[in-house]
Amino acid sequence: MSSLRPKTPLRLPPSSRADFDRAPGPSSAGRADARALDRIGLETALSQRVLPMERAGWVTPVACTDIDVFTRLEPGLTARLGPVVFRRKAERDILAEIERLRAPYLARRAETRTPARESCRGWSGARTGAIAVLVASLGLAVTLAWPRAAVLALAAWTALTLVSVTLLRSLGALVEFRHARRMARTWTSRRPDPPLGPLPRISLLVPLYRETEIASRLVERLGRLAYPRHRMEVCLILEASDTATADALDAASLPPFMRVVRVPDGACRTKPRAMNYAFDFTQGDIVGIYDAEDRPARDQLLKIAQAFSRAGPEVACLQGVLDFYNPRQSWLTRCFTIDYAAWFRLVLPGLVRLGFVIPLGGTTVFFRRAALESLGRWDAQNVTEDADLGLRLARHGFRCAFVPTVTEEEATASVPAWIRQRSRWIKGYWVTWAVHMRDPLRLLGDLGPLRFIGVQILFLGTLSQFVLAPVLWSFWLIVFGLPHPLTHVAPPGVVPALAALFFFCEVATMAILAASVATPRGSWLIKWVPLMHLYFPLAALASWKGMAELVTRPFYWDKTQHGLTVNRSRPASQAHL
């Protein structure tokens, strides 16, 4: 980052300074000077909200939002630009001028913020396809040469990943369940304790793309957040080509603490790239992410501020609880709600308490600005940037924590849309695992043995379960007393043992799901838990689609359409299971 290094300033005579300070204002400042902007440094201009203008005689007017800021920066500005004089200009106007001058550069830089060794931007679909063909050919050759050994190896890997994933999820759920009982605490929203010290500045990034149906509702929901307006800012991030959403936001009459950031077109069009670009125009000490359809609890930002103020500096990220406001819409939204309840209310919080690395959620996640900057922000090409960032935070020595505050989202209600959404997540999981396993020994050194094994289970183990789902389904044959293909291949007793293992893992999974909704508000969902046996196979279909796109469209962002649900549920502040 460029810095202003104070040198001996060249000051104006008192009379001249007074004359300039009494000038009429922004219109007298002239046009912005791109070369002078480069001399003071783009990072400084953005962070301090200063903009050098074209020289006026022997001085350079510098637009700034406040005379105090100008006075503090004046020695360094003078060292870079020569004699300078203050010109008052609104913050939005300064940012707009900087963006006009340097938007293409900022857009290109947004694509390469993450260090290359931790980024997937070098991913090649052709190379991935070649590797896939090679692995498939070797697998086929081994199967033809040693069919019995190949089948047994496949069954063993399936069983190993099933047990590993189930045990890890069960352990996390049990730890969190016992903690909640011991602390006699529920997820009920309550008035947060005051933060230790002054409230931090919070910047909220809200990426939008073709969200005309919910733009006005989004503005209304974010406007309900109970946080001092002078300590928060909301950046509604649009792609430059998305004129329809821009028109919808114009019609919504944005309040002063909200503004639109337009992202220029580039090599990719992803949520993390858009956030990298918009991040340059924020100033918050804490940076949070919301999705277009989110309805956060009213006191959520106060809880986040309080949690950060009480956490140590190693806690760089706070994750909130995600829930849905349309579980009654269809069997799919009910199952989706149960799935999220288990993941965000039991499994992930428990794993955090145990010290494991977790894949973050893509919304209601908040970061210390300095920590996010030190990591290189988000990997612009990764379509599951949240999971990747959770792993990168852990590798750099940071920790994440959960905060009992709820944001409600819109659950995808149609099977095709659900598969498209889940296939993007699974594709990103594959990419994230592959990127960080480029150097397994380095990853092991960064994380330590226990967390390294946890990453393998959460990523490779879970992905293997999706891909090999048909192998798992085949064990239902034994449960119902039907012959299994392995009977003629495996040694005596192996197939019944595998069937018993499969059955007990199913029972454990169903128990976690039922426990996650066994609350006053969510108890009506318990009777829908058995339908999860129809829900989980959809993930297998999504995984095959996602794997195909690793070769054909690795950076393609399959957009989920929002705004299809009429919301008649209670406020998010009461949305707890």
Beta strands, then each sheet from edge to edge (+ up, - down):
strand 1: 50-52
strand 2: 60-64
strand 3: 84-88
strand 4: 202-208
strand 5: 232-239
strand 6: 258-263
strand 7: 286-289
strand 8: 295-296
strand 9: 315-324
strand 10: 365-368
strand 11: 399-409
sheet 1: 1+ 2- 3-
sheet 2: 6+ 5+ 4+ 7+ 10- 9+ 11+ 8-
end
